[in-house]
Amino acid sequence: MQAIARRKFGLREDTVSIGGFVVHLGKRLVTCGEQEIPLSRKEFDMLSYLLMHRNRPLSRIQLYEHVWGDFASEESDSNHIDVHIKNIRKKLGEFADVSWLETVRGIGYKIRAAT
């Protein structure tokens, strides 16, 4: 994943910072200051995928296919993605503001990069 991130997204470091949080891609760890924030495997995968596509809205289907590695149909009524986003917001929100993790109505979610 590190090599792909470096090539595809131009990352030079193994870490990505956003809104007071540091996401350690290689260690699969999120920290705020010195505090580690426990995320499930799916939550971390979803957060890191959104980070790689900052400022770009990703549909629930795109997130599902990336995280679960399976094809999702548009008729699917599953709320897996919404539940995981809610959990990410709740866990990270205990430490700092997470307004950068936005819902894009009718599409999905995106991470708004700091300006």
Backbone atoms as SQL, in Angstrom:
CREATE TABLE atoms (id INTEGER PRIMARY KEY, chain TEXT, resi INTEGER, resn TEXT, atom TEXT, x REAL, y REAL, z REAL);
INSERT INTO atoms VALUES
  (1, 'A', 1, 'MET', 'N', 0.832, -1.187, 0.000),
  (2, 'A', 1, 'MET', 'CA', 0.000, 0.000, 0.000),
  (3, 'A', 1, 'MET', 'C', 0.876, 1.250, 0.000),
  (4, 'A', 2, 'GLN', 'N', 1.980, 1.199, 0.712),
  (5, 'A', 2, 'GLN', 'CA', 2.864, 2.369, 0.769),
  (6, 'A', 2, 'GLN', 'C', 3.411, 2.718, -0.600),
  (7, 'A', 3, 'ALA', 'N', 3.857, 1.732, -1.341),
  (8, 'A', 3, 'ALA', 'CA', 4.421, 1.975, -2.666),
  (9, 'A', 3, 'ALA', 'C', 3.366, 2.528, -3.614),
  (10, 'A', 4, 'ILE', 'N', 2.170, 1.988, -3.539),
  (11, 'A', 4, 'ILE', 'CA', 1.084, 2.472, -4.388),
  (12, 'A', 4, 'ILE', 'C', 0.752, 3.917, -4.032),
  (13, 'A', 5, 'ALA', 'N', 0.675, 4.213, -2.748),
  (14, 'A', 5, 'ALA', 'CA', 0.367, 5.580, -2.314),
  (15, 'A', 5, 'ALA', 'C', 1.434, 6.553, -2.780),
  (16, 'A', 6, 'ARG', 'N', 2.689, 6.150, -2.704),
  (17, 'A', 6, 'ARG', 'CA', 3.772, 7.029, -3.155),
  (18, 'A', 6, 'ARG', 'C', 3.658, 7.308, -4.644),
  (19, 'A', 7, 'ARG', 'N', 3.439, 6.266, -5.435),
  (20, 'A', 7, 'ARG', 'CA', 3.383, 6.440, -6.887),
  (21, 'A', 7, 'ARG', 'C', 2.112, 7.145, -7.334),
  (22, 'A', 8, 'LYS', 'N', 0.983, 6.666, -6.880),
  (23, 'A', 8, 'LYS', 'CA', -0.289, 7.173, -7.384),
  (24, 'A', 8, 'LYS', 'C', -0.660, 8.533, -6.806),
  (25, 'A', 9, 'PHE', 'N', -0.371, 8.765, -5.540),
  (26, 'A', 9, 'PHE', 'CA', -0.824, 9.975, -4.882),
  (27, 'A', 9, 'PHE', 'C', 0.309, 10.929, -4.525),
  (28, 'A', 10, 'GLY', 'N', 1.529, 10.603, -4.904),
  (29, 'A', 10, 'GLY', 'CA', 2.657, 11.487, -4.672),
  (30, 'A', 10, 'GLY', 'C', 3.059, 11.638, -3.221),
  (31, 'A', 11, 'LEU', 'N', 2.730, 10.654, -2.406),
  (32, 'A', 11, 'LEU', 'CA', 3.099, 10.731, -0.991),
  (33, 'A', 11, 'LEU', 'C', 4.568, 10.390, -0.813),
  (34, 'A', 12, 'ARG', 'N', 5.266, 11.228, -0.114),
  (35, 'A', 12, 'ARG', 'CA', 6.675, 10.981, 0.162),
  (36, 'A', 12, 'ARG', 'C', 6.871, 10.385, 1.560),
  (37, 'A', 13, 'GLU', 'N', 5.897, 10.620, 2.400),
  (38, 'A', 13, 'GLU', 'CA', 5.965, 10.159, 3.783),
  (39, 'A', 13, 'GLU', 'C', 5.012, 8.992, 3.983),
  (40, 'A', 14, 'ASP', 'N', 5.192, 8.324, 5.098),
  (41, 'A', 14, 'ASP', 'CA', 4.330, 7.218, 5.484),
  (42, 'A', 14, 'ASP', 'C', 3.155, 7.725, 6.316),
  (43, 'A', 15, 'THR', 'N', 3.058, 9.043, 6.479),
  (44, 'A', 15, 'THR', 'CA', 2.011, 9.624, 7.300),
  (45, 'A', 15, 'THR', 'C', 1.265, 10.702, 6.527),
  (46, 'A', 16, 'VAL', 'N', 0.007, 10.873, 6.893),
  (47, 'A', 16, 'VAL', 'CA', -0.828, 11.928, 6.327),
  (48, 'A', 16, 'VAL', 'C', -1.471, 12.652, 7.498),
  (49, 'A', 17, 'SER', 'N', -1.398, 13.983, 7.495),
  (50, 'A', 17, 'SER', 'CA', -1.991, 14.775, 8.567),
  (51, 'A', 17, 'SER', 'C', -3.268, 15.438, 8.072),
  (52, 'A', 18, 'ILE', 'N', -4.269, 15.450, 8.940),
  (53, 'A', 18, 'ILE', 'CA', -5.531, 16.116, 8.623),
  (54, 'A', 18, 'ILE', 'C', -6.219, 16.516, 9.927),
  (55, 'A', 19, 'GLY', 'N', -6.516, 17.786, 10.061),
  (56, 'A', 19, 'GLY', 'CA', -7.294, 18.284, 11.189),
  (57, 'A', 19, 'GLY', 'C', -6.800, 17.902, 12.564),
  (58, 'A', 20, 'GLY', 'N', -5.495, 17.912, 12.805),
  (59, 'A', 20, 'GLY', 'CA', -4.958, 17.560, 14.111),
  (60, 'A', 20, 'GLY', 'C', -4.682, 16.074, 14.286),
  (61, 'A', 21, 'PHE', 'N', -5.039, 15.283, 13.301),
  (62, 'A', 21, 'PHE', 'CA', -4.808, 13.844, 13.339),
  (63, 'A', 21, 'PHE', 'C', -3.644, 13.489, 12.423),
  (64, 'A', 22, 'VAL', 'N', -2.950, 12.419, 12.769),
  (65, 'A', 22, 'VAL', 'CA', -1.900, 11.883, 11.908),
  (66, 'A', 22, 'VAL', 'C', -2.268, 10.430, 11.614),
  (67, 'A', 23, 'VAL', 'N', -2.347, 10.122, 10.334),
  (68, 'A', 23, 'VAL', 'CA', -2.658, 8.762, 9.909),
  (69, 'A', 23, 'VAL', 'C', -1.354, 8.120, 9.461),
  (70, 'A', 24, 'HIS', 'N', -0.939, 7.081, 10.164),
  (71, 'A', 24, 'HIS', 'CA', 0.292, 6.354, 9.872),
  (72, 'A', 24, 'HIS', 'C', -0.093, 5.163, 8.988),
  (73, 'A', 25, 'LEU', 'N', 0.128, 5.300, 7.698),
  (74, 'A', 25, 'LEU', 'CA', -0.333, 4.297, 6.745),
  (75, 'A', 25, 'LEU', 'C', 0.327, 2.936, 6.953),
  (76, 'A', 26, 'GLY', 'N', 1.624, 2.922, 7.138),
  (77, 'A', 26, 'GLY', 'CA', 2.337, 1.659, 7.300),
  (78, 'A', 26, 'GLY', 'C', 1.978, 0.936, 8.580),
  (79, 'A', 27, 'LYS', 'N', 1.786, 1.684, 9.643),
  (80, 'A', 27, 'LYS', 'CA', 1.452, 1.099, 10.943),
  (81, 'A', 27, 'LYS', 'C', -0.053, 0.876, 11.104),
  (82, 'A', 28, 'ARG', 'N', -0.839, 1.405, 10.148),
  (83, 'A', 28, 'ARG', 'CA', -2.299, 1.329, 10.217),
  (84, 'A', 28, 'ARG', 'C', -2.789, 1.878, 11.549),
  (85, 'A', 29, 'LEU', 'N', -2.392, 3.113, 11.817),
  (86, 'A', 29, 'LEU', 'CA', -2.632, 3.731, 13.109),
  (87, 'A', 29, 'LEU', 'C', -3.025, 5.189, 12.912),
  (88, 'A', 30, 'VAL', 'N', -3.947, 5.668, 13.746),
  (89, 'A', 30, 'VAL', 'CA', -4.334, 7.073, 13.743),
  (90, 'A', 30, 'VAL', 'C', -4.023, 7.626, 15.129),
  (91, 'A', 31, 'THR', 'N', -3.377, 8.793, 15.148),
  (92, 'A', 31, 'THR', 'CA', -3.067, 9.435, 16.421),
  (93, 'A', 31, 'THR', 'C', -3.542, 10.883, 16.412),
  (94, 'A', 32, 'CYS', 'N', -3.785, 11.388, 17.617),
  (95, 'A', 32, 'CYS', 'CA', -4.084, 12.798, 17.835),
  (96, 'A', 32, 'CYS', 'C', -3.201, 13.191, 19.005),
  (97, 'A', 33, 'GLY', 'N', -2.172, 13.978, 18.716),
  (98, 'A', 33, 'GLY', 'CA', -1.158, 14.242, 19.729),
  (99, 'A', 33, 'GLY', 'C', -0.426, 12.943, 20.013),
  (100, 'A', 34, 'GLU', 'N', -0.364, 12.568, 21.259),
  (101, 'A', 34, 'GLU', 'CA', 0.289, 11.314, 21.649),
  (102, 'A', 34, 'GLU', 'C', -0.712, 10.170, 21.799),
  (103, 'A', 35, 'GLN', 'N', -1.995, 10.467, 21.640),
  (104, 'A', 35, 'GLN', 'CA', -3.050, 9.491, 21.873),
  (105, 'A', 35, 'GLN', 'C', -3.341, 8.665, 20.617),
  (106, 'A', 36, 'GLU', 'N', -3.285, 7.347, 20.746),
  (107, 'A', 36, 'GLU', 'CA', -3.659, 6.454, 19.655),
  (108, 'A', 36, 'GLU', 'C', -5.174, 6.300, 19.644),
  (109, 'A', 37, 'ILE', 'N', -5.746, 6.294, 18.451),
  (110, 'A', 37, 'ILE', 'CA', -7.184, 6.152, 18.308),
  (111, 'A', 37, 'ILE', 'C', -7.457, 4.802, 17.647),
  (112, 'A', 38, 'PRO', 'N', -8.104, 3.899, 18.363),
  (113, 'A', 38, 'PRO', 'CA', -8.350, 2.568, 17.794),
  (114, 'A', 38, 'PRO', 'C', -9.461, 2.602, 16.744),
  (115, 'A', 39, 'LEU', 'N', -9.121, 2.199, 15.530),
  (116, 'A', 39, 'LEU', 'CA', -10.102, 2.039, 14.461),
  (117, 'A', 39, 'LEU', 'C', -10.084, 0.586, 14.019),
  (118, 'A', 40, 'SER', 'N', -11.240, 0.090, 13.619),
  (119, 'A', 40, 'SER', 'CA', -11.287, -1.258, 13.070),
  (120, 'A', 40, 'SER', 'C', -10.571, -1.272, 11.717),
  (121, 'A', 41, 'ARG', 'N', -10.318, -2.448, 11.206),
  (122, 'A', 41, 'ARG', 'CA', -9.631, -2.578, 9.914),
  (123, 'A', 41, 'ARG', 'C', -10.422, -1.880, 8.810),
  (124, 'A', 42, 'LYS', 'N', -11.714, -2.095, 8.772),
  (125, 'A', 42, 'LYS', 'CA', -12.566, -1.488, 7.748),
  (126, 'A', 42, 'LYS', 'C', -12.606, 0.032, 7.902),
  (127, 'A', 43, 'GLU', 'N', -12.703, 0.518, 9.124),
  (128, 'A', 43, 'GLU', 'CA', -12.712, 1.964, 9.360),
  (129, 'A', 43, 'GLU', 'C', -11.408, 2.591, 8.887),
  (130, 'A', 44, 'PHE', 'N', -10.278, 1.953, 9.218),
  (131, 'A', 44, 'PHE', 'CA', -8.988, 2.498, 8.792),
  (132, 'A', 44, 'PHE', 'C', -8.872, 2.483, 7.272),
  (133, 'A', 45, 'ASP', 'N', -9.283, 1.390, 6.641),
  (134, 'A', 45, 'ASP', 'CA', -9.213, 1.301, 5.184),
  (135, 'A', 45, 'ASP', 'C', -10.059, 2.385, 4.524),
  (136, 'A', 46, 'MET', 'N', -11.234, 2.624, 5.067),
  (137, 'A', 46, 'MET', 'CA', -12.118, 3.638, 4.510),
  (138, 'A', 46, 'MET', 'C', -11.527, 5.034, 4.691),
  (139, 'A', 47, 'LEU', 'N', -11.015, 5.318, 5.873),
  (140, 'A', 47, 'LEU', 'CA', -10.410, 6.624, 6.139),
  (141, 'A', 47, 'LEU', 'C', -9.200, 6.855, 5.249),
  (142, 'A', 48, 'SER', 'N', -8.336, 5.879, 5.119),
  (143, 'A', 48, 'SER', 'CA', -7.134, 6.062, 4.296),
  (144, 'A', 48, 'SER', 'C', -7.497, 6.218, 2.823),
  (145, 'A', 49, 'TYR', 'N', -8.519, 5.507, 2.349),
  (146, 'A', 49, 'TYR', 'CA', -8.956, 5.637, 0.953),
  (147, 'A', 49, 'TYR', 'C', -9.522, 7.035, 0.697),
  (148, 'A', 50, 'LEU', 'N', -10.309, 7.532, 1.641),
  (149, 'A', 50, 'LEU', 'CA', -10.823, 8.893, 1.515),
  (150, 'A', 50, 'LEU', 'C', -9.689, 9.912, 1.529),
  (151, 'A', 51, 'LEU', 'N', -8.685, 9.677, 2.368),
  (152, 'A', 51, 'LEU', 'CA', -7.534, 10.587, 2.423),
  (153, 'A', 51, 'LEU', 'C', -6.760, 10.614, 1.115),
  (154, 'A', 52, 'MET', 'N', -6.645, 9.477, 0.468),
  (155, 'A', 52, 'MET', 'CA', -5.926, 9.408, -0.800),
  (156, 'A', 52, 'MET', 'C', -6.660, 10.172, -1.908),
  (157, 'A', 53, 'HIS', 'N', -7.942, 10.369, -1.712),
  (158, 'A', 53, 'HIS', 'CA', -8.764, 11.068, -2.703),
  (159, 'A', 53, 'HIS', 'C', -9.334, 12.358, -2.135),
  (160, 'A', 54, 'ARG', 'N', -8.539, 13.077, -1.368),
  (161, 'A', 54, 'ARG', 'CA', -8.993, 14.324, -0.749),
  (162, 'A', 54, 'ARG', 'C', -9.624, 15.261, -1.767),
  (163, 'A', 55, 'ASN', 'N', -10.649, 15.947, -1.316),
  (164, 'A', 55, 'ASN', 'CA', -11.396, 16.925, -2.116),
  (165, 'A', 55, 'ASN', 'C', -12.166, 16.300, -3.270),
  (166, 'A', 56, 'ARG', 'N', -12.234, 14.988, -3.320),
  (167, 'A', 56, 'ARG', 'CA', -12.968, 14.303, -4.378),
  (168, 'A', 56, 'ARG', 'C', -14.075, 13.464, -3.738),
  (169, 'A', 57, 'PRO', 'N', -15.320, 13.746, -4.066),
  (170, 'A', 57, 'PRO', 'CA', -16.405, 12.943, -3.497),
  (171, 'A', 57, 'PRO', 'C', -16.323, 11.499, -3.987),
  (172, 'A', 58, 'LEU', 'N', -16.443, 10.573, -3.067),
  (173, 'A', 58, 'LEU', 'CA', -16.455, 9.149, -3.402),
  (174, 'A', 58, 'LEU', 'C', -17.829, 8.598, -3.089),
  (175, 'A', 59, 'SER', 'N', -18.363, 7.839, -4.018),
  (176, 'A', 59, 'SER', 'CA', -19.690, 7.257, -3.801),
  (177, 'A', 59, 'SER', 'C', -19.594, 6.118, -2.792),
  (178, 'A', 60, 'ARG', 'N', -20.734, 5.787, -2.243),
  (179, 'A', 60, 'ARG', 'CA', -20.793, 4.656, -1.315),
  (180, 'A', 60, 'ARG', 'C', -20.356, 3.373, -2.024),
  (181, 'A', 61, 'ILE', 'N', -20.694, 3.263, -3.307),
  (182, 'A', 61, 'ILE', 'CA', -20.307, 2.076, -4.077),
  (183, 'A', 61, 'ILE', 'C', -18.790, 2.002, -4.227),
  (184, 'A', 62, 'GLN', 'N', -18.141, 3.134, -4.520),
  (185, 'A', 62, 'GLN', 'CA', -16.677, 3.150, -4.630),
  (186, 'A', 62, 'GLN', 'C', -16.040, 2.736, -3.310),
  (187, 'A', 63, 'LEU', 'N', -16.530, 3.281, -2.207),
  (188, 'A', 63, 'LEU', 'CA', -15.982, 2.942, -0.894),
  (189, 'A', 63, 'LEU', 'C', -16.205, 1.464, -0.587),
  (190, 'A', 64, 'TYR', 'N', -17.398, 0.978, -0.870),
  (191, 'A', 64, 'TYR', 'CA', -17.709, -0.430, -0.606),
  (192, 'A', 64, 'TYR', 'C', -16.780, -1.343, -1.394),
  (193, 'A', 65, 'GLU', 'N', -16.627, -1.062, -2.681),
  (194, 'A', 65, 'GLU', 'CA', -15.800, -1.915, -3.531),
  (195, 'A', 65, 'GLU', 'C', -14.334, -1.882, -3.110),
  (196, 'A', 66, 'HIS', 'N', -13.862, -0.715, -2.657),
  (197, 'A', 66, 'HIS', 'CA', -12.463, -0.641, -2.220),
  (198, 'A', 66, 'HIS', 'C', -12.256, -1.381, -0.901),
  (199, 'A', 67, 'VAL', 'N', -13.121, -1.137, 0.060),
  (200, 'A', 67, 'VAL', 'CA', -12.918, -1.691, 1.401),
  (201, 'A', 67, 'VAL', 'C', -13.240, -3.179, 1.463),
  (202, 'A', 68, 'TRP', 'N', -14.328, -3.591, 0.826),
  (203, 'A', 68, 'TRP', 'CA', -14.718, -4.994, 0.888),
  (204, 'A', 68, 'TRP', 'C', -14.162, -5.812, -0.271),
  (205, 'A', 69, 'GLY', 'N', -13.650, -5.134, -1.307),
  (206, 'A', 69, 'GLY', 'CA', -13.075, -5.850, -2.442),
  (207, 'A', 69, 'GLY', 'C', -14.102, -6.632, -3.227),
  (208, 'A', 70, 'ASP', 'N', -15.334, -6.181, -3.169),
  (209, 'A', 70, 'ASP', 'CA', -16.428, -6.878, -3.818),
  (210, 'A', 70, 'ASP', 'C', -17.240, -5.845, -4.593),
  (211, 'A', 71, 'PHE', 'N', -17.972, -6.289, -5.584),
  (212, 'A', 71, 'PHE', 'CA', -18.796, -5.372, -6.356),
  (213, 'A', 71, 'PHE', 'C', -20.117, -5.151, -5.641),
  (214, 'A', 72, 'ALA', 'N', -20.521, -3.902, -5.553),
  (215, 'A', 72, 'ALA', 'CA', -21.798, -3.559, -4.938),
  (216, 'A', 72, 'ALA', 'C', -22.755, -3.109, -6.026),
  (217, 'A', 73, 'SER', 'N', -23.988, -3.455, -5.873),
  (218, 'A', 73, 'SER', 'CA', -24.975, -3.014, -6.859),
  (219, 'A', 73, 'SER', 'C', -25.593, -1.704, -6.399),
  (220, 'A', 74, 'GLU', 'N', -26.043, -0.911, -7.347),
  (221, 'A', 74, 'GLU', 'CA', -26.651, 0.373, -7.005),
  (222, 'A', 74, 'GLU', 'C', -27.968, 0.190, -6.271),
  (223, 'A', 75, 'GLU', 'N', -28.598, -0.958, -6.420),
  (224, 'A', 75, 'GLU', 'CA', -29.867, -1.210, -5.749),
  (225, 'A', 75, 'GLU', 'C', -29.673, -1.630, -4.299),
  (226, 'A', 76, 'SER', 'N', -28.446, -1.846, -3.905),
  (227, 'A', 76, 'SER', 'CA', -28.160, -2.311, -2.553),
  (228, 'A', 76, 'SER', 'C', -28.631, -1.282, -1.524),
  (229, 'A', 77, 'ASP', 'N', -29.409, -1.745, -0.549),
  (230, 'A', 77, 'ASP', 'CA', -29.900, -0.864, 0.505),
  (231, 'A', 77, 'ASP', 'C', -29.008, -0.918, 1.740),
  (232, 'A', 78, 'SER', 'N', -27.881, -1.550, 1.631),
  (233, 'A', 78, 'SER', 'CA', -27.001, -1.709, 2.779),
  (234, 'A', 78, 'SER', 'C', -26.500, -0.353, 3.260),
  (235, 'A', 79, 'ASN', 'N', -26.417, -0.207, 4.561),
  (236, 'A', 79, 'ASN', 'CA', -25.901, 1.047, 5.124),
  (237, 'A', 79, 'ASN', 'C', -24.539, 0.832, 5.781),
  (238, 'A', 80, 'HIS', 'N', -23.785, -0.174, 5.313),
  (239, 'A', 80, 'HIS', 'CA', -22.451, -0.462, 5.857),
  (240, 'A', 80, 'HIS', 'C', -21.583, 0.792, 5.885),
  (241, 'A', 81, 'ILE', 'N', -21.548, 1.491, 4.778),
  (242, 'A', 81, 'ILE', 'CA', -20.671, 2.649, 4.647),
  (243, 'A', 81, 'ILE', 'C', -21.088, 3.732, 5.634),
  (244, 'A', 82, 'ASP', 'N', -22.375, 4.030, 5.701),
  (245, 'A', 82, 'ASP', 'CA', -22.866, 5.068, 6.610),
  (246, 'A', 82, 'ASP', 'C', -22.529, 4.748, 8.063),
  (247, 'A', 83, 'VAL', 'N', -22.671, 3.493, 8.434),
  (248, 'A', 83, 'VAL', 'CA', -22.367, 3.083, 9.809),
  (249, 'A', 83, 'VAL', 'C', -20.876, 3.250, 10.105),
  (250, 'A', 84, 'HIS', 'N', -20.019, 2.861, 9.173),
  (251, 'A', 84, 'HIS', 'CA', -18.585, 3.000, 9.393),
  (252, 'A', 84, 'HIS', 'C', -18.172, 4.472, 9.448),
  (253, 'A', 85, 'ILE', 'N', -18.751, 5.299, 8.603),
  (254, 'A', 85, 'ILE', 'CA', -18.449, 6.738, 8.651),
  (255, 'A', 85, 'ILE', 'C', -18.891, 7.317, 9.988),
  (256, 'A', 86, 'LYS', 'N', -20.078, 6.919, 10.447),
  (257, 'A', 86, 'LYS', 'CA', -20.561, 7.390, 11.746),
  (258, 'A', 86, 'LYS', 'C', -19.592, 6.987, 12.857),
  (259, 'A', 87, 'ASN', 'N', -19.105, 5.751, 12.803),
  (260, 'A', 87, 'ASN', 'CA', -18.163, 5.272, 13.821),
  (261, 'A', 87, 'ASN', 'C', -16.830, 6.018, 13.752),
  (262, 'A', 88, 'ILE', 'N', -16.352, 6.291, 12.543),
  (263, 'A', 88, 'ILE', 'CA', -15.104, 7.050, 12.386),
  (264, 'A', 88, 'ILE', 'C', -15.282, 8.438, 12.989),
  (265, 'A', 89, 'ARG', 'N', -16.376, 9.103, 12.647),
  (266, 'A', 89, 'ARG', 'CA', -16.635, 10.442, 13.186),
  (267, 'A', 89, 'ARG', 'C', -16.724, 10.424, 14.708),
  (268, 'A', 90, 'LYS', 'N', -17.388, 9.421, 15.243),
  (269, 'A', 90, 'LYS', 'CA', -17.550, 9.328, 16.696),
  (270, 'A', 90, 'LYS', 'C', -16.195, 9.116, 17.384),
  (271, 'A', 91, 'LYS', 'N', -15.413, 8.175, 16.869),
  (272, 'A', 91, 'LYS', 'CA', -14.116, 7.879, 17.491),
  (273, 'A', 91, 'LYS', 'C', -13.150, 9.053, 17.387),
  (274, 'A', 92, 'LEU', 'N', -13.051, 9.647, 16.210),
  (275, 'A', 92, 'LEU', 'CA', -12.139, 10.770, 16.030),
  (276, 'A', 92, 'LEU', 'C', -12.664, 12.028, 16.713),
  (277, 'A', 93, 'GLY', 'N', -13.986, 12.187, 16.716),
  (278, 'A', 93, 'GLY', 'CA', -14.610, 13.364, 17.304),
  (279, 'A', 93, 'GLY', 'C', -14.389, 13.508, 18.795),
  (280, 'A', 94, 'GLU', 'N', -14.009, 12.441, 19.449),
  (281, 'A', 94, 'GLU', 'CA', -13.692, 12.516, 20.883),
  (282, 'A', 94, 'GLU', 'C', -12.390, 13.278, 21.126),
  (283, 'A', 95, 'PHE', 'N', -11.583, 13.444, 20.081),
  (284, 'A', 95, 'PHE', 'CA', -10.268, 14.050, 20.228),
  (285, 'A', 95, 'PHE', 'C', -10.159, 15.417, 19.567),
  (286, 'A', 96, 'ALA', 'N', -10.851, 15.631, 18.464),
  (287, 'A', 96, 'ALA', 'CA', -10.775, 16.900, 17.749),
  (288, 'A', 96, 'ALA', 'C', -11.932, 17.003, 16.770),
  (289, 'A', 97, 'ASP', 'N', -12.079, 18.177, 16.192),
  (290, 'A', 97, 'ASP', 'CA', -13.133, 18.442, 15.216),
  (291, 'A', 97, 'ASP', 'C', -12.926, 17.590, 13.968),
  (292, 'A', 98, 'VAL', 'N', -14.002, 17.004, 13.465),
  (293, 'A', 98, 'VAL', 'CA', -13.914, 16.180, 12.251),
  (294, 'A', 98, 'VAL', 'C', -14.795, 16.733, 11.134),
  (295, 'A', 99, 'SER', 'N', -14.984, 18.047, 11.119),
  (296, 'A', 99, 'SER', 'CA', -15.835, 18.651, 10.094),
  (297, 'A', 99, 'SER', 'C', -15.244, 18.488, 8.690),
  (298, 'A', 100, 'TRP', 'N', -13.973, 18.115, 8.600),
  (299, 'A', 100, 'TRP', 'CA', -13.329, 17.883, 7.305),
  (300, 'A', 100, 'TRP', 'C', -13.825, 16.603, 6.641),
  (301, 'A', 101, 'LEU', 'N', -14.485, 15.731, 7.392),
  (302, 'A', 101, 'LEU', 'CA', -15.078, 14.513, 6.827),
  (303, 'A', 101, 'LEU', 'C', -16.531, 14.840, 6.501),
  (304, 'A', 102, 'GLU', 'N', -16.780, 15.128, 5.228),
  (305, 'A', 102, 'GLU', 'CA', -18.065, 15.663, 4.807),
  (306, 'A', 102, 'GLU', 'C', -18.944, 14.627, 4.114),
  (307, 'A', 103, 'THR', 'N', -20.235, 14.785, 4.307),
  (308, 'A', 103, 'THR', 'CA', -21.221, 14.024, 3.560),
  (309, 'A', 103, 'THR', 'C', -21.566, 14.827, 2.317),
  (310, 'A', 104, 'VAL', 'N', -21.527, 14.177, 1.171),
  (311, 'A', 104, 'VAL', 'CA', -21.926, 14.814, -0.079),
  (312, 'A', 104, 'VAL', 'C', -23.275, 14.207, -0.435),
  (313, 'A', 105, 'ARG', 'N', -24.333, 14.975, -0.196),
  (314, 'A', 105, 'ARG', 'CA', -25.699, 14.460, -0.377),
  (315, 'A', 105, 'ARG', 'C', -25.907, 13.890, -1.767),
  (316, 'A', 106, 'GLY', 'N', -26.487, 12.704, -1.785),
  (317, 'A', 106, 'GLY', 'CA', -26.799, 12.042, -3.037),
  (318, 'A', 106, 'GLY', 'C', -25.622, 11.343, -3.694),
  (319, 'A', 107, 'ILE', 'N', -24.414, 11.516, -3.124),
  (320, 'A', 107, 'ILE', 'CA', -23.223, 10.895, -3.713),
  (321, 'A', 107, 'ILE', 'C', -22.540, 9.973, -2.725),
  (322, 'A', 108, 'GLY', 'N', -22.027, 10.529, -1.644),
  (323, 'A', 108, 'GLY', 'CA', -21.268, 9.730, -0.677),
  (324, 'A', 108, 'GLY', 'C', -20.546, 10.619, 0.304),
  (325, 'A', 109, 'TYR', 'N', -19.223, 10.510, 0.322),
  (326, 'A', 109, 'TYR', 'CA', -18.418, 11.217, 1.306),
  (327, 'A', 109, 'TYR', 'C', -17.139, 11.744, 0.664),
  (328, 'A', 110, 'LYS', 'N', -16.555, 12.760, 1.328),
  (329, 'A', 110, 'LYS', 'CA', -15.258, 13.260, 0.901),
  (330, 'A', 110, 'LYS', 'C', -14.550, 13.865, 2.101),
  (331, 'A', 111, 'ILE', 'N', -13.234, 13.955, 1.966),
  (332, 'A', 111, 'ILE', 'CA', -12.426, 14.657, 2.956),
  (333, 'A', 111, 'ILE', 'C', -12.008, 15.972, 2.323),
  (334, 'A', 112, 'ARG', 'N', -12.368, 17.040, 3.001),
  (335, 'A', 112, 'ARG', 'CA', -12.020, 18.379, 2.539),
  (336, 'A', 112, 'ARG', 'C', -10.643, 18.716, 3.091),
  (337, 'A', 113, 'ALA', 'N', -9.701, 18.935, 2.204),
  (338, 'A', 113, 'ALA', 'CA', -8.335, 19.277, 2.624),
  (339, 'A', 113, 'ALA', 'C', -8.331, 20.682, 3.211),
  (340, 'A', 114, 'ALA', 'N', -7.486, 20.886, 4.190),
  (341, 'A', 114, 'ALA', 'CA', -7.350, 22.201, 4.804),
  (342, 'A', 114, 'ALA', 'C', -6.844, 23.194, 3.772),
  (343, 'A', 115, 'THR', 'N', -7.373, 24.407, 3.846),
  (344, 'A', 115, 'THR', 'CA', -6.942, 25.439, 2.896),
  (345, 'A', 115, 'THR', 'C', -5.883, 26.312, 3.489);
